[in-house]
Amino acid sequence: MTQKLTIKQRKELETKLARALKQSMKHLSTELQKIMLDDLVTAFQNRIKVLNRAQKKRSY
């Protein structure tokens, strides 16, 4: 992943995470669940960017 997720891809990832974390987040309000999922997707994107950059540096 070298580019930002499309809106559709981001929504799909949020949906998959929501399904996987349903039990863990069930005590949170709907609004807080949405915030949590958005944060997780953003963190995932940022981590992928960092790892891609690190890998490129090691390839030289």
Steps between C-alpha positions, in 0.01 A plus 500: 500500500684806379203729469210605716203271522203595289182587685358161402810312620504695826131418562561131423789491747290674766223245445739207535653647815155567645408137443825373650485729803125490561527329840781727617318821410144403590504708819593818312240733360447494123679833470803377693507181293515708182780712645692188604466340157608819326805524727593137435479539122705821514761334722515205260556729202772691680677182611496364145656825373778483759574135428503559125751784544717286728494215251598731212799627697618144567467408130782731389 
